[in-house]
Amino acid sequence: MPKRSLSPIHRATTHWSAGRRILVAAVVIAALLGAAGLTAWSTTRGGQKESEASPASPAPSSPADTASKLPAGTGSVPAPPKLTDPLAYARAAAVMLWSYDTRTTSRDQHLAGMNAWMTRETKYTDWTAISAQIPDPVLWSRMADNAQHASAAVSEAHFLSAFKQALAENPSAITEAYIYAITVTGKQSIAWNDGGGGAEDRAVTLAVQCRPSTDCALVSLAPSVAP
């Protein structure tokens, strides 16, 4: 049975996700810098921002800072699960990132829900990348006018091959930050007013932090990366 065409609104939501391809480098670097410790990509990225910014440039908000400014309630966004398995957490996080419901959840509520999944270790967190995955206020309003909502199902999750290779070459590197690079594949189903809807395959590579005896948390993501 052929899948139905996706609405212009849905195509727009797909575009802003694919447009984040610059984050591919961040996750790949995280996987490849095993010898130097997996924290290198975060500190390098932060150092570049500092060197490029003027002295008057404000520091980026951390999840904790942002959370204090967001409204109470998270609408349809689920609370982060208490998991210590990075693969299981990545699967759950992918479903969260690919799902939304403009009928019951405002954009600010959706942001607040996503924020709860982030690591509170400001040295590693990349809230800017995660929050950029939802539409701007104008597009969210258009989606809400059409009662657009999406659900997702995950088919598979695996550690990024480059990450596994780096870890095999230097197993102790993971102990610095316990950040894992995981590629998740699945399907997103979208529906809107008047019976409109469609579905498409999705794939994302997530950076997930899972320290021993501590629940996992989301660090960053890249929309497209080699498996």
Secondary structure, DSSP 8 states (H G I E B T S, - for coil): -------HHHHHHHHHHHTTTTHHHHHHHHHH-TTT-TTHHHHHHHHHHHHHS-TT------HHHHHTTS-S--TT---------HHHHHHHHHHHHH-EETTT--HHHHHHHHHTTB-S-TTT--HHHHHTTS--HHHHHHHHHTT-EEEEEEEEEEE-HHHHHHHHH-GGGGGTT-EEEEEEEEEEEEEEGGGEEEEEEEEEEEEEE--TTS--EEEEEESS---
